[in-house]
Amino acid sequence: GEMGLGMAPGTSPSITGMPGGGWQVAFQASDNTLWIVGKDNRGAMNLGMKPGTSPSITGLAGGGWEVAFQAPDGGLWVVGSDNKGALNLGVAPNTSPAISSFSAS
């Protein structure tokens, strides 16, 4: 059903399954900030996003999640279980990063 959470126009949410069940969603809220909802319901992350871009989220095999997104200054950020923060790498204008996990099982 509807969650009653506003998203920024021109953006898309990202969803991932979680180890052990459940899901996580990352999206750009209507105030251009990153939100995380689902099994590990963080809500507002108090991190700005470049308007018109979308985050990408992945579940990690060992538990937890990781999100990649474009910050307001155009830089690439990665937050979550392995919270790297700003990676000091630029992202092309009007694009959104992708992220994936890897399990060598």
Stockholm file with secondary structure:
# STOCKHOLM 1.0

chainA/1-105         GEMGLGMAPGTSPSITGMPGGGWQVAFQASDNTLWIVGKDNRGAMNLGMKPGTSPSITGLAGGGWEVAFQAPDGGLWVVGSDNKGALNLGVAPNTSPAISSFSAS
#=GR chainA/1-105 SS CCCCCCBCTTCCCEEEECTTSCEEEEEEBTTSEEEEEETTCCEEEEEECCTTCCCEEEECTTSCEEEEEECTTSEEEEEETTCCEEEEEECCTTCCCCCCCCCCC
#=GC SS_cons         CCCCCCBCTTCCCEEEECTTSCEEEEEEBTTSEEEEEETTCCEEEEEECCTTCCCEEEECTTSCEEEEEECTTSEEEEEETTCCEEEEEECCTTCCCCCCCCCCC
//
